[in-house]
Amino acid sequence: MRPKGRPPPEHKFRAGERVTLGGRVTNRDAAGGGYVVTKQLPERNGEYEYRIKNISEPHERVARESDLTRE
């Protein structure tokens, strides 16, 4: 088991992988449906982050690894 506040040894998702964004309150304005991981980002506050893109939105979003699941 890893110490609290430290990210796992590697990212869970890869660029190009399809994911679903969780429905947290802060994501309520996010488009529904799937997203594609466009870039792996470094860890922040003990958790990896990712740039993700939905085809129906003109912009990318940043999401924490815990907010994403594989489609």
MARNU-523796 format. One record per residue: residue number from 1; residue in one letter; x, y, z of N, C-alpha, C in turn. Coordinates in steps of 0.1 Angstrom, whole numbers. Layout:
MARNU-523796
<rec><seq>NUM</seq><type>A</type><n_x>X</n_x><n_y>Y</n_y><n_z>Z</n_z><ca_x>X</ca_x><ca_y>Y</ca_y><ca_z>Z</ca_z><c_x>X</c_x><c_y>Y</c_y><c_z>Z</c_z></rec>
...
END
This chain:
MARNU-523796
<rec><seq>1</seq><type>M</type><n_x>8</n_x><n_y>-12</n_y><n_z>0</n_z><ca_x>0</ca_x><ca_y>0</ca_y><ca_z>0</ca_z><c_x>9</c_x><c_y>12</c_y><c_z>0</c_z></rec>
<rec><seq>2</seq><type>R</type><n_x>5</n_x><n_y>22</n_y><n_z>-8</n_z><ca_x>14</ca_x><ca_y>34</ca_y><ca_z>-9</ca_z><c_x>10</c_x><c_y>44</c_y><c_z>1</c_z></rec>
<rec><seq>3</seq><type>P</type><n_x>20</n_x><n_y>52</n_y><n_z>6</n_z><ca_x>17</ca_x><ca_y>63</ca_y><ca_z>16</ca_z><c_x>6</c_x><c_y>73</c_y><c_z>11</c_z></rec>
<rec><seq>4</seq><type>K</type><n_x>-2</n_x><n_y>77</n_y><n_z>20</n_z><ca_x>-12</ca_x><ca_y>87</ca_y><ca_z>16</ca_z><c_x>-6</c_x><c_y>100</c_y><c_z>10</c_z></rec>
<rec><seq>5</seq><type>G</type><n_x>-12</n_x><n_y>105</n_y><n_z>0</n_z><ca_x>-7</ca_x><ca_y>117</ca_y><ca_z>-6</ca_z><c_x>3</c_x><c_y>115</c_y><c_z>-17</c_z></rec>
<rec><seq>6</seq><type>R</type><n_x>6</n_x><n_y>102</n_y><n_z>-20</n_z><ca_x>16</ca_x><ca_y>99</ca_y><ca_z>-31</ca_z><c_x>8</c_x><c_y>93</c_y><c_z>-42</c_z></rec>
<rec><seq>7</seq><type>P</type><n_x>11</n_x><n_y>97</n_y><n_z>-55</n_z><ca_x>4</ca_x><ca_y>91</ca_y><ca_z>-66</ca_z><c_x>9</c_x><c_y>76</c_y><c_z>-68</c_z></rec>
<rec><seq>8</seq><type>P</type><n_x>1</n_x><n_y>69</n_y><n_z>-75</n_z><ca_x>5</ca_x><ca_y>55</ca_y><ca_z>-79</ca_z><c_x>18</c_x><c_y>57</c_y><c_z>-88</c_z></rec>
<rec><seq>9</seq><type>P</type><n_x>25</n_x><n_y>46</n_y><n_z>-90</n_z><ca_x>37</ca_x><ca_y>47</ca_y><ca_z>-97</ca_z><c_x>36</c_x><c_y>51</c_y><c_z>-112</c_z></rec>
<rec><seq>10</seq><type>E</type><n_x>24</n_x><n_y>49</n_y><n_z>-118</n_z><ca_x>22</ca_x><ca_y>54</ca_y><ca_z>-132</ca_z><c_x>8</c_x><c_y>58</c_y><c_z>-134</c_z></rec>
<rec><seq>11</seq><type>H</type><n_x>5</n_x><n_y>65</n_y><n_z>-145</n_z><ca_x>-8</ca_x><ca_y>69</ca_y><ca_z>-148</ca_z><c_x>-17</c_x><c_y>57</c_y><c_z>-151</c_z></rec>
<rec><seq>12</seq><type>K</type><n_x>-30</n_x><n_y>58</n_y><n_z>-148</n_z><ca_x>-39</ca_x><ca_y>48</ca_y><ca_z>-151</ca_z><c_x>-44</c_x><c_y>48</c_y><c_z>-165</c_z></rec>
<rec><seq>13</seq><type>F</type><n_x>-45</n_x><n_y>60</n_y><n_z>-171</n_z><ca_x>-50</ca_x><ca_y>62</ca_y><ca_z>-185</ca_z><c_x>-39</c_x><c_y>67</c_y><c_z>-194</c_z></rec>
<rec><seq>14</seq><type>R</type><n_x>-41</n_x><n_y>64</n_y><n_z>-207</n_z><ca_x>-31</ca_x><ca_y>68</ca_y><ca_z>-217</ca_z><c_x>-38</c_x><c_y>78</c_y><c_z>-227</c_z></rec>
<rec><seq>15</seq><type>A</type><n_x>-30</n_x><n_y>86</n_y><n_z>-233</n_z><ca_x>-35</ca_x><ca_y>95</ca_y><ca_z>-244</ca_z><c_x>-42</c_x><c_y>86</c_y><c_z>-254</c_z></rec>
<rec><seq>16</seq><type>G</type><n_x>-54</n_x><n_y>91</n_y><n_z>-259</n_z><ca_x>-62</ca_x><ca_y>84</ca_y><ca_z>-269</ca_z><c_x>-72</c_x><c_y>75</c_y><c_z>-263</c_z></rec>
<rec><seq>17</seq><type>E</type><n_x>-72</n_x><n_y>72</n_y><n_z>-250</n_z><ca_x>-81</ca_x><ca_y>63</ca_y><ca_z>-243</ca_z><c_x>-94</c_x><c_y>70</c_y><c_z>-241</c_z></rec>
<rec><seq>18</seq><type>R</type><n_x>-105</n_x><n_y>63</n_y><n_z>-242</n_z><ca_x>-119</ca_x><ca_y>69</ca_y><ca_z>-240</ca_z><c_x>-122</c_x><c_y>67</c_y><c_z>-225</c_z></rec>
<rec><seq>19</seq><type>V</type><n_x>-127</n_x><n_y>77</n_y><n_z>-219</n_z><ca_x>-131</ca_x><ca_y>77</ca_y><ca_z>-205</ca_z><c_x>-144</c_x><c_y>84</c_y><c_z>-203</c_z></rec>
<rec><seq>20</seq><type>T</type><n_x>-150</n_x><n_y>82</n_y><n_z>-191</n_z><ca_x>-162</ca_x><ca_y>89</ca_y><ca_z>-187</ca_z><c_x>-158</c_x><c_y>98</c_y><c_z>-175</c_z></rec>
<rec><seq>21</seq><type>L</type><n_x>-164</n_x><n_y>110</n_y><n_z>-175</n_z><ca_x>-161</ca_x><ca_y>119</ca_y><ca_z>-164</ca_z><c_x>-172</c_x><c_y>117</c_y><c_z>-153</c_z></rec>
<rec><seq>22</seq><type>G</type><n_x>-168</n_x><n_y>116</n_y><n_z>-141</n_z><ca_x>-177</ca_x><ca_y>114</ca_y><ca_z>-130</ca_z><c_x>-186</c_x><c_y>127</c_y><c_z>-128</c_z></rec>
<rec><seq>23</seq><type>G</type><n_x>-197</n_x><n_y>125</n_y><n_z>-121</n_z><ca_x>-207</ca_x><ca_y>135</ca_y><ca_z>-120</ca_z><c_x>-206</c_x><c_y>144</c_y><c_z>-107</c_z></rec>
<rec><seq>24</seq><type>R</type><n_x>-194</n_x><n_y>147</n_y><n_z>-103</n_z><ca_x>-193</ca_x><ca_y>156</ca_y><ca_z>-92</ca_z><c_x>-200</c_x><c_y>169</c_y><c_z>-94</c_z></rec>
<rec><seq>25</seq><type>V</type><n_x>-203</n_x><n_y>176</n_y><n_z>-83</n_z><ca_x>-209</ca_x><ca_y>189</ca_y><ca_z>-84</ca_z><c_x>-201</c_x><c_y>199</c_y><c_z>-92</c_z></rec>
<rec><seq>26</seq><type>T</type><n_x>-188</n_x><n_y>199</n_y><n_z>-91</n_z><ca_x>-179</ca_x><ca_y>208</ca_y><ca_z>-99</ca_z><c_x>-179</c_x><c_y>205</c_y><c_z>-114</c_z></rec>
<rec><seq>27</seq><type>N</type><n_x>-184</n_x><n_y>193</n_y><n_z>-118</n_z><ca_x>-184</ca_x><ca_y>190</ca_y><ca_z>-132</ca_z><c_x>-198</c_x><c_y>191</c_y><c_z>-138</c_z></rec>
<rec><seq>28</seq><type>R</type><n_x>-208</n_x><n_y>197</n_y><n_z>-131</n_z><ca_x>-221</ca_x><ca_y>197</ca_y><ca_z>-135</ca_z><c_x>-223</c_x><c_y>204</c_y><c_z>-149</c_z></rec>
<rec><seq>29</seq><type>D</type><n_x>-214</n_x><n_y>213</n_y><n_z>-153</n_z><ca_x>-215</ca_x><ca_y>219</ca_y><ca_z>-166</ca_z><c_x>-208</c_x><c_y>212</c_y><c_z>-177</c_z></rec>
<rec><seq>30</seq><type>A</type><n_x>-202</n_x><n_y>200</n_y><n_z>-173</n_z><ca_x>-195</ca_x><ca_y>192</ca_y><ca_z>-183</ca_z><c_x>-205</c_x><c_y>186</c_y><c_z>-193</c_z></rec>
<rec><seq>31</seq><type>A</type><n_x>-201</n_x><n_y>184</n_y><n_z>-205</n_z><ca_x>-209</ca_x><ca_y>177</ca_y><ca_z>-215</ca_z><c_x>-210</c_x><c_y>163</c_y><c_z>-211</c_z></rec>
<rec><seq>32</seq><type>G</type><n_x>-222</n_x><n_y>157</n_y><n_z>-214</n_z><ca_x>-224</ca_x><ca_y>143</ca_y><ca_z>-211</ca_z><c_x>-217</c_x><c_y>134</c_y><c_z>-222</c_z></rec>
<rec><seq>33</seq><type>G</type><n_x>-217</n_x><n_y>122</n_y><n_z>-219</n_z><ca_x>-210</ca_x><ca_y>112</ca_y><ca_z>-228</ca_z><c_x>-195</c_x><c_y>111</c_y><c_z>-226</c_z></rec>
<rec><seq>34</seq><type>G</type><n_x>-189</n_x><n_y>105</n_y><n_z>-235</n_z><ca_x>-175</ca_x><ca_y>101</ca_y><ca_z>-233</ca_z><c_x>-165</c_x><c_y>112</c_y><c_z>-236</c_z></rec>
<rec><seq>35</seq><type>Y</type><n_x>-153</n_x><n_y>111</n_y><n_z>-231</n_z><ca_x>-142</ca_x><ca_y>120</ca_y><ca_z>-234</ca_z><c_x>-130</c_x><c_y>112</c_y><c_z>-239</c_z></rec>
<rec><seq>36</seq><type>V</type><n_x>-121</n_x><n_y>118</n_y><n_z>-245</n_z><ca_x>-108</ca_x><ca_y>112</ca_y><ca_z>-249</ca_z><c_x>-97</c_x><c_y>119</c_y><c_z>-241</c_z></rec>
<rec><seq>37</seq><type>V</type><n_x>-88</n_x><n_y>111</n_y><n_z>-236</n_z><ca_x>-76</ca_x><ca_y>116</ca_y><ca_z>-229</ca_z><c_x>-67</c_x><c_y>122</c_y><c_z>-240</c_z></rec>
<rec><seq>38</seq><type>T</type><n_x>-64</n_x><n_y>135</n_y><n_z>-239</n_z><ca_x>-55</ca_x><ca_y>141</ca_y><ca_z>-249</ca_z><c_x>-41</c_x><c_y>142</c_y><c_z>-244</c_z></rec>
<rec><seq>39</seq><type>K</type><n_x>-39</n_x><n_y>142</n_y><n_z>-230</n_z><ca_x>-26</ca_x><ca_y>144</ca_y><ca_z>-225</ca_z><c_x>-25</c_x><c_y>139</c_y><c_z>-210</c_z></rec>
<rec><seq>40</seq><type>Q</type><n_x>-15</n_x><n_y>132</n_y><n_z>-206</n_z><ca_x>-12</ca_x><ca_y>129</ca_y><ca_z>-192</ca_z><c_x>-5</c_x><c_y>141</c_y><c_z>-186</c_z></rec>
<rec><seq>41</seq><type>L</type><n_x>-10</n_x><n_y>145</n_y><n_z>-174</n_z><ca_x>-4</ca_x><ca_y>156</ca_y><ca_z>-167</ca_z><c_x>4</c_x><c_y>151</c_y><c_z>-154</c_z></rec>
<rec><seq>42</seq><type>P</type><n_x>13</n_x><n_y>159</n_y><n_z>-149</n_z><ca_x>19</ca_x><ca_y>155</ca_y><ca_z>-136</ca_z><c_x>9</c_x><c_y>153</c_y><c_z>-125</c_z></rec>
<rec><seq>43</seq><type>E</type><n_x>14</n_x><n_y>147</n_y><n_z>-114</n_z><ca_x>5</ca_x><ca_y>146</ca_y><ca_z>-102</ca_z><c_x>4</c_x><c_y>160</c_y><c_z>-96</c_z></rec>
<rec><seq>44</seq><type>R</type><n_x>-7</n_x><n_y>162</n_y><n_z>-89</n_z><ca_x>-10</ca_x><ca_y>174</ca_y><ca_z>-82</ca_z><c_x>-18</c_x><c_y>170</c_y><c_z>-69</c_z></rec>
<rec><seq>45</seq><type>N</type><n_x>-13</n_x><n_y>174</n_y><n_z>-58</n_z><ca_x>-19</ca_x><ca_y>170</ca_y><ca_z>-45</ca_z><c_x>-20</c_x><c_y>155</c_y><c_z>-44</c_z></rec>
<rec><seq>46</seq><type>G</type><n_x>-10</n_x><n_y>148</n_y><n_z>-48</n_z><ca_x>-10</ca_x><ca_y>134</ca_y><ca_z>-46</ca_z><c_x>-18</c_x><c_y>126</c_y><c_z>-56</c_z></rec>
<rec><seq>47</seq><type>E</type><n_x>-23</n_x><n_y>132</n_y><n_z>-67</n_z><ca_x>-31</ca_x><ca_y>125</ca_y><ca_z>-77</ca_z><c_x>-28</c_x><c_y>130</c_y><c_z>-91</c_z></rec>
<rec><seq>48</seq><type>Y</type><n_x>-27</n_x><n_y>120</n_y><n_z>-101</n_z><ca_x>-24</ca_x><ca_y>124</ca_y><ca_z>-114</ca_z><c_x>-36</c_x><c_y>131</c_y><c_z>-120</c_z></rec>
<rec><seq>49</seq><type>E</type><n_x>-34</n_x><n_y>140</n_y><n_z>-130</n_z><ca_x>-44</ca_x><ca_y>147</ca_y><ca_z>-137</ca_z><c_x>-42</c_x><c_y>145</c_y><c_z>-152</c_z></rec>
<rec><seq>50</seq><type>Y</type><n_x>-53</n_x><n_y>147</n_y><n_z>-160</n_z><ca_x>-53</ca_x><ca_y>145</ca_y><ca_z>-174</ca_z><c_x>-60</c_x><c_y>156</c_y><c_z>-181</c_z></rec>
<rec><seq>51</seq><type>R</type><n_x>-56</n_x><n_y>159</n_y><n_z>-194</n_z><ca_x>-64</ca_x><ca_y>168</ca_y><ca_z>-202</ca_z><c_x>-73</c_x><c_y>159</c_y><c_z>-210</c_z></rec>
<rec><seq>52</seq><type>I</type><n_x>-86</n_x><n_y>162</n_y><n_z>-210</n_z><ca_x>-96</ca_x><ca_y>154</ca_y><ca_z>-217</ca_z><c_x>-105</c_x><c_y>163</c_y><c_z>-226</c_z></rec>
<rec><seq>53</seq><type>K</type><n_x>-110</n_x><n_y>157</n_y><n_z>-237</n_z><ca_x>-118</ca_x><ca_y>164</ca_y><ca_z>-247</ca_z><c_x>-130</c_x><c_y>157</c_y><c_z>-251</c_z></rec>
<rec><seq>54</seq><type>N</type><n_x>-141</n_x><n_y>164</n_y><n_z>-251</n_z><ca_x>-154</ca_x><ca_y>158</ca_y><ca_z>-256</ca_z><c_x>-156</c_x><c_y>164</c_y><c_z>-269</c_z></rec>
<rec><seq>55</seq><type>I</type><n_x>-161</n_x><n_y>156</n_y><n_z>-279</n_z><ca_x>-163</ca_x><ca_y>161</ca_y><ca_z>-293</ca_z><c_x>-173</c_x><c_y>173</c_y><c_z>-293</c_z></rec>
<rec><seq>56</seq><type>S</type><n_x>-182</n_x><n_y>174</n_y><n_z>-284</n_z><ca_x>-192</ca_x><ca_y>184</ca_y><ca_z>-285</ca_z><c_x>-188</c_x><c_y>197</c_y><c_z>-278</c_z></rec>
<rec><seq>57</seq><type>E</type><n_x>-176</n_x><n_y>198</n_y><n_z>-272</n_z><ca_x>-171</ca_x><ca_y>210</ca_y><ca_z>-266</ca_z><c_x>-159</c_x><c_y>215</c_y><c_z>-274</c_z></rec>
<rec><seq>58</seq><type>P</type><n_x>-158</n_x><n_y>228</n_y><n_z>-275</n_z><ca_x>-147</ca_x><ca_y>234</ca_y><ca_z>-282</ca_z><c_x>-134</c_x><c_y>234</c_y><c_z>-274</c_z></rec>
<rec><seq>59</seq><type>H</type><n_x>-134</n_x><n_y>231</n_y><n_z>-261</n_z><ca_x>-122</ca_x><ca_y>232</ca_y><ca_z>-253</ca_z><c_x>-119</c_x><c_y>219</c_y><c_z>-246</c_z></rec>
<rec><seq>60</seq><type>E</type><n_x>-107</n_x><n_y>218</n_y><n_z>-240</n_z><ca_x>-104</ca_x><ca_y>207</ca_y><ca_z>-232</ca_z><c_x>-106</c_x><c_y>210</c_y><c_z>-218</c_z></rec>
<rec><seq>61</seq><type>R</type><n_x>-107</n_x><n_y>199</n_y><n_z>-210</n_z><ca_x>-108</ca_x><ca_y>201</ca_y><ca_z>-195</ca_z><c_x>-97</c_x><c_y>194</c_y><c_z>-188</c_z></rec>
<rec><seq>62</seq><type>V</type><n_x>-94</n_x><n_y>197</n_y><n_z>-176</n_z><ca_x>-85</ca_x><ca_y>190</ca_y><ca_z>-168</ca_z><c_x>-93</c_x><c_y>182</c_y><c_z>-157</c_z></rec>
<rec><seq>63</seq><type>A</type><n_x>-90</n_x><n_y>169</n_y><n_z>-156</n_z><ca_x>-97</ca_x><ca_y>161</ca_y><ca_z>-147</ca_z><c_x>-87</c_x><c_y>153</c_y><c_z>-138</c_z></rec>
<rec><seq>64</seq><type>R</type><n_x>-91</n_x><n_y>150</n_y><n_z>-126</n_z><ca_x>-83</ca_x><ca_y>142</ca_y><ca_z>-117</ca_z><c_x>-85</c_x><c_y>127</c_y><c_z>-121</c_z></rec>
<rec><seq>65</seq><type>E</type><n_x>-75</n_x><n_y>119</n_y><n_z>-118</n_z><ca_x>-76</ca_x><ca_y>105</ca_y><ca_z>-121</ca_z><c_x>-88</c_x><c_y>98</c_y><c_z>-114</c_z></rec>
<rec><seq>66</seq><type>S</type><n_x>-91</n_x><n_y>102</n_y><n_z>-102</n_z><ca_x>-103</ca_x><ca_y>96</ca_y><ca_z>-95</ca_z><c_x>-116</c_x><c_y>100</c_y><c_z>-100</c_z></rec>
<rec><seq>67</seq><type>D</type><n_x>-117</n_x><n_y>110</n_y><n_z>-109</n_z><ca_x>-129</ca_x><ca_y>115</ca_y><ca_z>-115</ca_z><c_x>-132</c_x><c_y>107</c_y><c_z>-128</c_z></rec>
<rec><seq>68</seq><type>L</type><n_x>-123</n_x><n_y>99</n_y><n_z>-133</n_z><ca_x>-124</ca_x><ca_y>92</ca_y><ca_z>-146</ca_z><c_x>-126</c_x><c_y>77</c_y><c_z>-144</c_z></rec>
<rec><seq>69</seq><type>T</type><n_x>-133</n_x><n_y>72</n_y><n_z>-154</n_z><ca_x>-135</ca_x><ca_y>57</ca_y><ca_z>-155</ca_z><c_x>-134</c_x><c_y>53</c_y><c_z>-169</c_z></rec>
<rec><seq>70</seq><type>R</type><n_x>-129</n_x><n_y>41</n_y><n_z>-172</n_z><ca_x>-128</ca_x><ca_y>37</ca_y><ca_z>-186</ca_z><c_x>-142</c_x><c_y>35</c_y><c_z>-191</c_z></rec>
<rec><seq>71</seq><type>E</type><n_x>-144</n_x><n_y>38</n_y><n_z>-204</n_z><ca_x>-157</ca_x><ca_y>36</ca_y><ca_z>-211</ca_z><c_x>-158</c_x><c_y>21</c_y><c_z>-215</c_z></rec>
END
